[in-house]
């Protein structure tokens, strides 16, 4: 069996292990180690590469951004920022038809700007917004579907942990990826609000209306979100203007949210310990997957699967747009059975060289940024599609009296808007790249 064939056979073996519920980081590690041994036939060489890979993976300065962004999200929750965001959005939008659900989307977008995790955004905003949605008579499907979809804004609106991992894998500029994600993130929030507006008109009994708030109270609620704006400007503004590197900005954001939580009385010795431990647990899980992917991708490079696949696809003469469509469809399918981070780590080292070998009429760096945002969006769709839509289960765990089937049904309008957005951003790359070109 050739090295290439060994590489190809690794995919069904890996998928079988995942379906057997072996943690994906461990599964990629086992398959990578086994494949490496089959190719080299030397345990000494295999363990030598493993020693080098361990150091090179975890000594990466860029990876330190991950725990810092996760810690910033933990401190932001303690600082009451999620509640302030929802109350401000509710004050301005609550009186409209479907307005409380739209407010939840707006609050998710705001919280996503200071939290790089989709699951954390869904869990935090679910605690804040779900009781209000119930209070105003929103149907179980719409209430849970809205919060599950809104949570996906956590990885799309910068800063984003998944974008950081993509940048490391493809050796792209993290700051430029954050800039490129901004317009698609705003379009996602607007698309979700439009979906809610249409839904409550088709099903009039699915959502209630909150009484209109006086402008004095609206502006008072708006003033309460100044800590969020301050942290966002410090972190994202600092990155865009070049004052901070992304890692420095993450440290500044974590320190800022800590001080805000301390000032608001949410930071105690116990809550601080819980935040640090929760961050450590999430970081350990992410780093295990990163390391497993590094071992597996090292084996794939040895088997030459990515290189030979790229040459094969480029030589077939198929339209690059057909290849792009096929890759995006594969991401949508993978999203039904795999979490977002694992999907990125497993597929990008294979798909990225193939896509870079094709001609889309864009400079290499611009294409890498555009492709990264498209991948992020379709990965985001996977978070709200059954059977393994993680956000759906996070929200459903908070509303145990609501059948999961209702949440699946409620999220469908948001999936449709996601697919429409993917088509638009694929057809018109300048929408994604506009701010990158403007800032550089």
MOCORDA-V603586 format. One record per backbone hydrogen bond with DSSP energy under -0.5 kcal/mol. CO is the residue of the C=O (numbers start at 1). NH is the residue of the N-H. Records with the same first field share a line. If there is no record, write none. Layout:
# MOCORDA-V603586
CO = NH / NH
This chain:
# MOCORDA-V603586
2 = 6
3 = 7
4 = 8
5 = 9
6 = 10
8 = 11 / 12
9 = 13
10 = 14
11 = 15
12 = 16
13 = 17
14 = 18
15 = 19
16 = 20
17 = 22
18 = 21
23 = 27
24 = 28
25 = 29
26 = 30
27 = 31
28 = 32
29 = 33
30 = 34
31 = 35
32 = 36
33 = 37
34 = 38
35 = 39
36 = 40
37 = 41
42 = 46
43 = 47
44 = 48
45 = 49
46 = 50
47 = 51
48 = 52
49 = 53
50 = 54
51 = 55
52 = 56
53 = 57
54 = 58
55 = 59
57 = 60
60 = 63
61 = 64
62 = 65
63 = 66 / 67
64 = 68
65 = 69
66 = 70
67 = 71
68 = 72
69 = 73
70 = 74
71 = 75
72 = 76
73 = 77
74 = 78
75 = 79
76 = 81
77 = 80
80 = 84
81 = 85
82 = 86
83 = 87
84 = 88
85 = 89
86 = 90
87 = 91
88 = 92
89 = 93
90 = 94
91 = 213
93 = 96
94 = 210
96 = 99
98 = 102
99 = 103
100 = 104
101 = 105
102 = 106
103 = 107
104 = 108
105 = 109
106 = 110
107 = 111
108 = 112
109 = 113
110 = 113
111 = 114
112 = 115
116 = 161
117 = 121
118 = 122
119 = 123
120 = 124
121 = 125
122 = 126
123 = 127
124 = 128
125 = 129
126 = 130
129 = 133
130 = 134
131 = 135
132 = 136
133 = 138
134 = 137
136 = 208
139 = 143
140 = 144
141 = 145
142 = 146
143 = 147
144 = 148
145 = 149
146 = 150
147 = 151
148 = 152
149 = 152
150 = 153
151 = 154
152 = 155 / 156
153 = 157
160 = 164
161 = 165
162 = 166
163 = 167
164 = 168
165 = 169
166 = 170
167 = 171 / 172
172 = 174
173 = 177
174 = 178
175 = 179
176 = 180
177 = 181
178 = 182
179 = 182 / 183
180 = 184
181 = 185
182 = 186
183 = 187
184 = 188
185 = 189
186 = 190
187 = 191
188 = 192
189 = 193
190 = 194
191 = 195
192 = 196
193 = 197
194 = 198
195 = 199
196 = 200
197 = 201
198 = 201 / 202
199 = 203
202 = 204
203 = 206
204 = 207
206 = 139
208 = 98
214 = 217 / 218
215 = 219
216 = 220
217 = 221
218 = 222
219 = 223
220 = 224
222 = 225
223 = 226
225 = 228 / 229
226 = 230
227 = 231
228 = 232
229 = 233
230 = 234
231 = 235
232 = 236 / 237
233 = 238
235 = 239
236 = 240
237 = 241
238 = 242 / 243 / 244
239 = 242
245 = 249
246 = 250
247 = 251
248 = 252
249 = 253
250 = 254
251 = 255
252 = 256
253 = 257
254 = 258
255 = 259
256 = 260
257 = 261
258 = 262
259 = 263
260 = 264
261 = 266 / 267
262 = 265
266 = 268
268 = 272
269 = 273
270 = 274
271 = 275
272 = 276
273 = 277
274 = 278
275 = 279
276 = 280
277 = 281
278 = 282
279 = 283
280 = 284
281 = 285
282 = 286
283 = 287
284 = 288
285 = 289
286 = 290
287 = 291
288 = 292
289 = 293
290 = 294
291 = 295
292 = 296
293 = 297
294 = 298
295 = 299
296 = 300
297 = 301
298 = 302
299 = 303
300 = 304 / 305
304 = 308
305 = 309
306 = 310
307 = 311
308 = 312
309 = 313
310 = 314
311 = 315
312 = 316
313 = 316 / 318
314 = 317
319 = 322 / 323
320 = 324
321 = 325
322 = 326
323 = 327
324 = 328
325 = 329
326 = 330
327 = 331
328 = 332
329 = 333
330 = 334
331 = 335
332 = 336
333 = 336
334 = 337 / 338
336 = 388
339 = 343
340 = 344
341 = 345
342 = 346
343 = 347
344 = 348
347 = 350 / 351
348 = 352
350 = 354
351 = 355
352 = 356
353 = 357
355 = 358
358 = 360
363 = 367
364 = 368
365 = 369
366 = 370
367 = 371
368 = 372
369 = 373
370 = 374
371 = 375
372 = 376
373 = 377
374 = 378
375 = 379
376 = 380
377 = 381
378 = 382
379 = 383
380 = 383
381 = 384
382 = 385
383 = 391 / 392
388 = 390
389 = 392 / 393
390 = 394
391 = 395
392 = 396
393 = 397
394 = 398
395 = 398 / 399
399 = 402
401 = 403
403 = 406 / 407
404 = 408
405 = 409
406 = 410
407 = 411
408 = 412
409 = 412
411 = 414 / 415
412 = 416
413 = 417
414 = 418
415 = 419
416 = 420
417 = 421
418 = 422
419 = 423
420 = 424
421 = 425
422 = 426
423 = 427
424 = 428
428 = 431 / 432
429 = 432 / 433
430 = 434
433 = 437
434 = 438
435 = 439
436 = 440
